Amino acid sequence: MTRTLTSSVFLWTASLGSALAQQTNPAPPIPETGPSGSNSTAANAAATDFNWIWLSLVIAVVVLAVWYIARRRQSGNLR
């Protein structure tokens, strides 16, 4: 019990110290336009590719659901 309590107090103190350090020295804000010379075209292309992945997953789930419903109706509701 004492060993667990000691390690818990140590971890709590360490996390409290890092939280206070973050409060006294916060990170600078990230500009929305990005740093000078950054290629926002590549970032937009990557985001578009990621959107296509989500869209294809949604389409696949819808097709699977339609196939499942059609198969259940065709089999005559065997329960």
C-alpha positions in Angstrom: 0.0 0.0 0.0 2.8 2.4 0.9 4.7 1.6 -2.3 1.6 2.3 -4.4 0.9 5.5 -2.5 4.5 6.7 -2.9 4.6 6.0 -6.6 1.2 7.7 -7.1 2.3 10.8 -5.2 5.5 10.9 -7.3 3.6 10.6 -10.6 1.1 13.2 -9.5 3.9 15.6 -8.5 5.7 15.1 -11.8 2.5 15.7 -13.9 1.7 18.8 -11.8 5.2 20.1 -12.5 4.8 19.6 -16.2 1.4 21.2 -16.2 2.6 24.2 -14.4 5.6 24.5 -16.8 3.2 24.4 -19.7 1.0 27.2 -18.1 4.0 29.5 -17.5 5.5 28.9 -21.0 2.7 28.0 -23.4 3.5 27.1 -27.0 3.1 29.8 -29.6 -0.1 29.8 -31.6 -0.1 28.1 -35.0 -0.9 30.5 -37.8 -3.8 29.4 -40.0 -2.0 30.3 -43.2 1.0 28.1 -42.4 4.6 29.2 -42.4 6.0 31.2 -45.2 7.0 29.0 -48.1 4.7 26.2 -47.1 3.0 24.3 -49.8 -0.7 24.4 -49.0 -1.6 22.7 -52.3 0.0 19.5 -51.0 -1.9 19.8 -47.7 -5.2 20.3 -49.6 -4.5 17.3 -51.9 -3.8 15.1 -48.8 -7.0 16.2 -47.2 -8.9 15.5 -50.4 -7.4 12.0 -50.6 -8.5 11.4 -47.0 -12.0 12.5 -47.8 -12.1 10.1 -50.7 -11.2 7.3 -48.3 -14.1 8.1 -46.0 -16.5 8.4 -48.9 -15.4 5.0 -50.3 -15.9 3.4 -46.9 -19.4 4.9 -46.6 -20.3 3.7 -50.1 -18.9 0.2 -49.3 -21.0 0.0 -46.1 -24.2 1.1 -48.0 -23.6 -1.5 -50.7 -23.0 -4.2 -48.1 -26.3 -3.2 -46.3 -28.3 -3.3 -49.5 -26.8 -6.7 -50.4 -27.6 -8.0 -47.0 -31.2 -6.8 -47.1 -31.7 -8.2 -50.6 -30.3 -11.6 -49.6 -32.5 -11.8 -46.5 -35.6 -11.0 -48.6 -34.6 -13.6 -51.2 -34.1 -16.4 -48.6 -37.6 -16.0 -47.2 -36.8 -14.8 -43.7 -35.5 -18.1 -42.3 -35.4 -17.6 -38.5 
